[in-house]
Amino acid sequence: MRIKAIIAAAVLTSVAAPAFAQAFYIVQDVKTKKCTITESKPTTTETTVVSGDTVYKTRAEAEAGMKTVKVCTSN
């Protein structure tokens, strides 16, 4: 009985874990041209994603990626 409960908990955890995964985007303010890192994809026209289709899993990855985005390094 306990083994079934442990297996069920493991299955639920493996299914729920990706839902808690964070995503980071490199975005640029359209007016100021300043780049920042956000945890949500922009839904307004005030900012735009400048990292293409790349979604970073950690803030550190996004910070490193921001150094390689040309529109962010030219400011």
CNS distance restraints for C-alpha pairs under 8 A (distance, minus, plus):
assign (resid   1 and name CA) (resid   5 and name CA) 6.51 0.50 0.50
assign (resid   2 and name CA) (resid   6 and name CA) 6.16 0.50 0.50
assign (resid   3 and name CA) (resid   7 and name CA) 6.10 0.50 0.50
assign (resid   4 and name CA) (resid   8 and name CA) 6.04 0.50 0.50
assign (resid   5 and name CA) (resid   9 and name CA) 6.10 0.50 0.50
assign (resid   6 and name CA) (resid  10 and name CA) 6.14 0.50 0.50
assign (resid   7 and name CA) (resid  11 and name CA) 6.19 0.50 0.50
assign (resid   8 and name CA) (resid  12 and name CA) 6.20 0.50 0.50
assign (resid   9 and name CA) (resid  13 and name CA) 6.05 0.50 0.50
assign (resid  10 and name CA) (resid  14 and name CA) 6.15 0.50 0.50
assign (resid  11 and name CA) (resid  15 and name CA) 6.28 0.50 0.50
assign (resid  12 and name CA) (resid  16 and name CA) 6.03 0.50 0.50
assign (resid  13 and name CA) (resid  17 and name CA) 5.77 0.50 0.50
assign (resid  14 and name CA) (resid  18 and name CA) 7.54 0.50 0.50
assign (resid  15 and name CA) (resid  19 and name CA) 7.88 0.50 0.50
assign (resid  16 and name CA) (resid  20 and name CA) 7.15 0.50 0.50
assign (resid  17 and name CA) (resid  21 and name CA) 6.77 0.50 0.50
assign (resid  21 and name CA) (resid  57 and name CA) 7.57 0.50 0.50
assign (resid  22 and name CA) (resid  39 and name CA) 7.12 0.50 0.50
assign (resid  22 and name CA) (resid  57 and name CA) 5.98 0.50 0.50
assign (resid  22 and name CA) (resid  58 and name CA) 7.18 0.50 0.50
assign (resid  23 and name CA) (resid  39 and name CA) 5.68 0.50 0.50
assign (resid  23 and name CA) (resid  40 and name CA) 7.03 0.50 0.50
assign (resid  23 and name CA) (resid  55 and name CA) 6.06 0.50 0.50
assign (resid  23 and name CA) (resid  56 and name CA) 5.65 0.50 0.50
assign (resid  23 and name CA) (resid  57 and name CA) 5.14 0.50 0.50
assign (resid  23 and name CA) (resid  58 and name CA) 7.01 0.50 0.50
assign (resid  24 and name CA) (resid  37 and name CA) 6.48 0.50 0.50
assign (resid  24 and name CA) (resid  38 and name CA) 5.56 0.50 0.50
assign (resid  24 and name CA) (resid  39 and name CA) 4.57 0.50 0.50
assign (resid  24 and name CA) (resid  40 and name CA) 6.70 0.50 0.50
assign (resid  24 and name CA) (resid  55 and name CA) 5.91 0.50 0.50
assign (resid  24 and name CA) (resid  56 and name CA) 4.94 0.50 0.50
assign (resid  24 and name CA) (resid  57 and name CA) 6.24 0.50 0.50
assign (resid  24 and name CA) (resid  58 and name CA) 6.62 0.50 0.50
assign (resid  24 and name CA) (resid  59 and name CA) 6.39 0.50 0.50
assign (resid  24 and name CA) (resid  62 and name CA) 6.41 0.50 0.50
assign (resid  25 and name CA) (resid  37 and name CA) 5.57 0.50 0.50
assign (resid  25 and name CA) (resid  38 and name CA) 5.32 0.50 0.50
assign (resid  25 and name CA) (resid  39 and name CA) 6.30 0.50 0.50
assign (resid  25 and name CA) (resid  40 and name CA) 6.87 0.50 0.50
assign (resid  25 and name CA) (resid  41 and name CA) 6.45 0.50 0.50
assign (resid  25 and name CA) (resid  49 and name CA) 6.71 0.50 0.50
assign (resid  25 and name CA) (resid  51 and name CA) 7.13 0.50 0.50
assign (resid  25 and name CA) (resid  54 and name CA) 7.56 0.50 0.50
assign (resid  25 and name CA) (resid  55 and name CA) 5.81 0.50 0.50
assign (resid  25 and name CA) (resid  56 and name CA) 6.47 0.50 0.50
assign (resid  25 and name CA) (resid  62 and name CA) 6.90 0.50 0.50
assign (resid  26 and name CA) (resid  35 and name CA) 6.74 0.50 0.50
assign (resid  26 and name CA) (resid  36 and name CA) 5.84 0.50 0.50
assign (resid  26 and name CA) (resid  37 and name CA) 4.69 0.50 0.50
assign (resid  26 and name CA) (resid  38 and name CA) 6.54 0.50 0.50
assign (resid  26 and name CA) (resid  49 and name CA) 5.81 0.50 0.50
assign (resid  26 and name CA) (resid  50 and name CA) 5.92 0.50 0.50
assign (resid  26 and name CA) (resid  51 and name CA) 5.68 0.50 0.50
assign (resid  26 and name CA) (resid  62 and name CA) 6.73 0.50 0.50
assign (resid  26 and name CA) (resid  66 and name CA) 6.54 0.50 0.50
assign (resid  27 and name CA) (resid  35 and name CA) 5.53 0.50 0.50
assign (resid  27 and name CA) (resid  36 and name CA) 5.50 0.50 0.50
assign (resid  27 and name CA) (resid  37 and name CA) 6.14 0.50 0.50
assign (resid  27 and name CA) (resid  38 and name CA) 7.06 0.50 0.50
assign (resid  27 and name CA) (resid  42 and name CA) 7.73 0.50 0.50
assign (resid  27 and name CA) (resid  47 and name CA) 6.14 0.50 0.50
assign (resid  27 and name CA) (resid  48 and name CA) 5.26 0.50 0.50
assign (resid  27 and name CA) (resid  49 and name CA) 4.29 0.50 0.50
assign (resid  27 and name CA) (resid  50 and name CA) 5.43 0.50 0.50
assign (resid  27 and name CA) (resid  51 and name CA) 7.38 0.50 0.50
assign (resid  28 and name CA) (resid  33 and name CA) 5.70 0.50 0.50
assign (resid  28 and name CA) (resid  34 and name CA) 5.43 0.50 0.50
assign (resid  28 and name CA) (resid  35 and name CA) 4.25 0.50 0.50
assign (resid  28 and name CA) (resid  36 and name CA) 6.31 0.50 0.50
assign (resid  28 and name CA) (resid  47 and name CA) 5.35 0.50 0.50
assign (resid  28 and name CA) (resid  48 and name CA) 5.42 0.50 0.50
assign (resid  28 and name CA) (resid  49 and name CA) 6.44 0.50 0.50
assign (resid  28 and name CA) (resid  50 and name CA) 6.42 0.50 0.50
assign (resid  28 and name CA) (resid  72 and name CA) 7.83 0.50 0.50
assign (resid  29 and name CA) (resid  33 and name CA) 5.04 0.50 0.50
assign (resid  29 and name CA) (resid  34 and name CA) 5.45 0.50 0.50
assign (resid  29 and name CA) (resid  35 and name CA) 6.47 0.50 0.50
assign (resid  29 and name CA) (resid  46 and name CA) 6.02 0.50 0.50
assign (resid  29 and name CA) (resid  47 and name CA) 4.45 0.50 0.50
assign (resid  29 and name CA) (resid  48 and name CA) 6.73 0.50 0.50
assign (resid  30 and name CA) (resid  34 and name CA) 7.95 0.50 0.50
assign (resid  30 and name CA) (resid  45 and name CA) 7.76 0.50 0.50
assign (resid  30 and name CA) (resid  46 and name CA) 5.56 0.50 0.50
assign (resid  30 and name CA) (resid  47 and name CA) 5.45 0.50 0.50
assign (resid  30 and name CA) (resid  48 and name CA) 6.98 0.50 0.50
assign (resid  31 and name CA) (resid  46 and name CA) 7.44 0.50 0.50
assign (resid  33 and name CA) (resid  75 and name CA) 7.74 0.50 0.50
assign (resid  34 and name CA) (resid  72 and name CA) 7.11 0.50 0.50
assign (resid  34 and name CA) (resid  75 and name CA) 7.41 0.50 0.50
assign (resid  35 and name CA) (resid  66 and name CA) 7.94 0.50 0.50
assign (resid  35 and name CA) (resid  72 and name CA) 5.69 0.50 0.50
assign (resid  37 and name CA) (resid  59 and name CA) 7.70 0.50 0.50
assign (resid  37 and name CA) (resid  62 and name CA) 6.91 0.50 0.50
assign (resid  37 and name CA) (resid  63 and name CA) 7.52 0.50 0.50
assign (resid  41 and name CA) (resid  49 and name CA) 7.46 0.50 0.50
assign (resid  42 and name CA) (resid  47 and name CA) 6.29 0.50 0.50
assign (resid  42 and name CA) (resid  48 and name CA) 6.48 0.50 0.50
assign (resid  42 and name CA) (resid  49 and name CA) 7.15 0.50 0.50
assign (resid  50 and name CA) (resid  69 and name CA) 7.35 0.50 0.50
assign (resid  50 and name CA) (resid  71 and name CA) 7.70 0.50 0.50
assign (resid  51 and name CA) (resid  55 and name CA) 7.90 0.50 0.50
assign (resid  51 and name CA) (resid  65 and name CA) 7.92 0.50 0.50
assign (resid  51 and name CA) (resid  66 and name CA) 7.84 0.50 0.50
assign (resid  51 and name CA) (resid  69 and name CA) 6.72 0.50 0.50
assign (resid  56 and name CA) (resid  61 and name CA) 5.95 0.50 0.50
assign (resid  56 and name CA) (resid  62 and name CA) 5.52 0.50 0.50
assign (resid  57 and name CA) (resid  61 and name CA) 6.90 0.50 0.50
assign (resid  57 and name CA) (resid  62 and name CA) 7.80 0.50 0.50
assign (resid  58 and name CA) (resid  62 and name CA) 6.48 0.50 0.50
assign (resid  59 and name CA) (resid  63 and name CA) 6.11 0.50 0.50
assign (resid  60 and name CA) (resid  64 and name CA) 6.24 0.50 0.50
assign (resid  61 and name CA) (resid  65 and name CA) 6.03 0.50 0.50
assign (resid  62 and name CA) (resid  66 and name CA) 6.00 0.50 0.50
assign (resid  63 and name CA) (resid  67 and name CA) 6.77 0.50 0.50
assign (resid  64 and name CA) (resid  68 and name CA) 7.20 0.50 0.50
assign (resid  65 and name CA) (resid  69 and name CA) 6.65 0.50 0.50
assign (resid  66 and name CA) (resid  72 and name CA) 6.51 0.50 0.50
assign (resid  66 and name CA) (resid  73 and name CA) 7.67 0.50 0.50
assign (resid  67 and name CA) (resid  72 and name CA) 7.05 0.50 0.50
assign (resid  67 and name CA) (resid  73 and name CA) 6.11 0.50 0.50
assign (resid  68 and name CA) (resid  72 and name CA) 7.84 0.50 0.50
assign (resid  68 and name CA) (resid  73 and name CA) 7.11 0.50 0.50
assign (resid  69 and name CA) (resid  73 and name CA) 6.37 0.50 0.50
assign (resid  70 and name CA) (resid  74 and name CA) 6.14 0.50 0.50
assign (resid  71 and name CA) (resid  75 and name CA) 7.14 0.50 0.50
